[in-house]
Amino acid sequence: MSAELRAEELRPREVATLLEALPYIRDFHGRTIVIKYGGAAMTDPGLREEFARDVVLLKYVGMNPVVVHGGGPDITRYMERLGMKVEFVEGLRVSDEETVEVAKMVLVGKQNKDIVLRISRHGQAAVGLCGDDGALFRVRKAIVGDRDLGFVGEIEHVDVGVLNHVAADYIPVIASVGADGEGFSYNVNADTAAGAVAEALGAHKVVFLTDVEGWLSDPPDAATLISETSAEELDIALGRVSGGMRPKLEACRHAVRSGVSSAHVVDGRVAHSLLLELFTDEGIGTKVCP
């Protein structure tokens, strides 16, 4: 079969994909989309490039993407190299002052700048921020049950004035650290931060990239993907959810109850999963509605 014939056979499918995306592009024009970036999408070289292209595409078609990123695997690697204890409770990293110092070094000094440079290389100017910049995040100490997690913060306030000023001309890229009213730094879970940013901005959607297909049903149901759910269903189910999925689903639930039209958990291991979830009828992950 000739290359010309193969191209002719592919065109109807490609055109159909573009036509399927068109109404979504039209509906989302001018809307803010907050993207929590993490997991394999941050560590695989090919996926890093595809993510940057996807974010640039969103900007080119008239949307306002805001990226909030973590960097958990890198933080863990650096802590292990330094002989530091690594501990998680309900998906949150227990953090003393030394842990926060490592987190800021990795998130702000390394990951944030890498993401900014990659997005800029693909055609859109980006600006790196963290919760300390312009007092973007004001946080307080987080308590989980009866556990004191140390310098782990939950966001009390997001200064949208800072973000709106930057987003007018650039793609904001935000590292998930912040400070309290007394100037002490805290490690902030990136899922929680993305949800808080989406709420404060009145975002149309918030998308969480993770390392699984989405939210999976319990094992008796063969762990199948739950393609759509509601905040009420999450109220019932969250007691059975643990690990890194818990803060994602809690952030989804809080976001949609705070005015965000929908929240999505998608597989960041799949190239272009962000576009597939936003611009196709079926999507590929879990959609959470109010």
Steps between C-alpha positions, in 0.01 A plus 500: 500500500642838402563781746252714306225241538569456870477877546166507316362230730609687810354835406131427578592384851722801560235739367237335720726554804540867416126543448432326831733746675350809337195552727714452809756753376216744434339443841829526690624813320598761758453256786759420768621141527714410801727200445668310780819364347679208660587133492635328189410801285775688687762225498481344152696716250256440214194570713658822630528632146146391406358669810673827416362487143150426630506797739625729222220374274240586766635856508503528120133396469395771744494326837681617812704209639647524850746227601545395863771241550639269760822304483455228758723230345789744461458625857505141624816420302686801638385422855619141468838616369532720809398216733175671602190312613217487244151460645148554365164519678185488282708594197664801673874518562593543866729806493744646749697817425771306315238327282347834405846629410554204266149539356560865418836422345346235274167665421604863464864476406481205262157376390332837462769644278519183289125520428516872419788449257330206330172689445688803373698282260173383343378848424336667800659712770451361851576644842600289799348575839477341841264569787752743651502731196277801555352313798320284244414232760429573864502172684438357843622182661313191380381236745392153384303319768715500811828517306724804498663493155746776583542776242220383272266785412146536377414808299289767669515758222612530137584851376331490159624852427851362462381217274273714283781749446736226383240301303408803288818448296665179619428144605538484880693200633460467877711295742300373797667659800375789710544696821286588801436846638823488701713415198564132571519281189278196454485210260158504329354195325483586129155345453362713782674807358356442152149471641542819702633689197210378285249609761658843549520569125148377431653255254281313255687174559778353707692198369721273712766293321582179684663160446182291475209501255289710735293408804454124501214307659563272796650154429167308513414687179832401339644848554333653194528868409224724637453736205265744674394563858360773723604680816226314688634162390847607610359583846408135535807347337789710637514303824621202296761698301858530620842598371562760232153470347334632816625864482416505127140393556463731800626789287256403222209491743586834657559668163167401345315605815675837480387593150735309267279336237687169499818334622687225319750233604689368196790268423809712449687194370300529176632753250257790444265374773421862586370569148318167478310573821412858408425473128340158442151376577609192693803639681744259657487558878260571785278808487361639826189717476326707769 
